[in-house]
Amino acid sequence: MVISNTTGRKTIKYRHADYETAKKEVRGYFQGRGEAYPSEIEEDLELDYKLICQIVEELKREGRLEVL
């Protein structure tokens, strides 16, 4: 899926990944960077923002992430 705003400033290309694959990628992203905003993950991993937010919430519930 490709998303483009009407001003033409930014285009985000999403790729399909099942939930478990996306979760592993998001966990790895945090392991490599330490901290990140969901919007950074969205852009770098090309995953849907809502999916990232769901995964982050799950990782927080599991005690794998903390909000600073």
N, C-alpha and C positions, 0 to 999 in steps of 0.2 A: 504494500500500500504506500502511496506517495501522498504526503500532505503538503500543501503549499498555501501560504496566506495570500490575501488579495494584494498586498503591497509588493509581493515578489521578493521580500527580503530573505526568507529562509524556507528551504524545502527539507522535510524530514522523510526519509525512506524507511519504512518499517519492514522487517522480515518476519516470517512466521517461525515461531519456536513453540513447542509444547511447554506446558507449565513447568514440568520438572527440569527440562533443559534450561529454560529461562531462569529458574531459581538457582541452578548451579552456576550459571553465568553471572548472575547478580551477586551471589556470594563470593565468587572469584574476583569480581570487580572490587568489592569492598576489601577483600584480603590484599589485593594489590595496591589499592589507593588509600585505604584506611578510613576515609570519609568521602562522601559525595552527595550531591543533591540528585533527586530522581531525574530532573531534567538533564543532568550531565550523563546519567546512565542511559536515558532515552536516546540521546544523540550518539553516544559512543557505541552502544550495543545494538542500536536500531530496533529497540523493542518498544511496544506500546506503553505509554505513560501510565495508564490505569493498571496494566499488568504489573509494572514495576512497583507501583504503590501497594498493590495486593501482596506482592512478594516481600516487600520491605516490612509490612505489618506482620506477616507471618514470621519472618526472621526475628522481629522484635519479640513476639510472643514466645518463640522458641529460645530466647535468650542469646541469640547469635549476634544481635545488633543492639546498640543502645543509642538513644538520641542525646546529642550533646547540647 
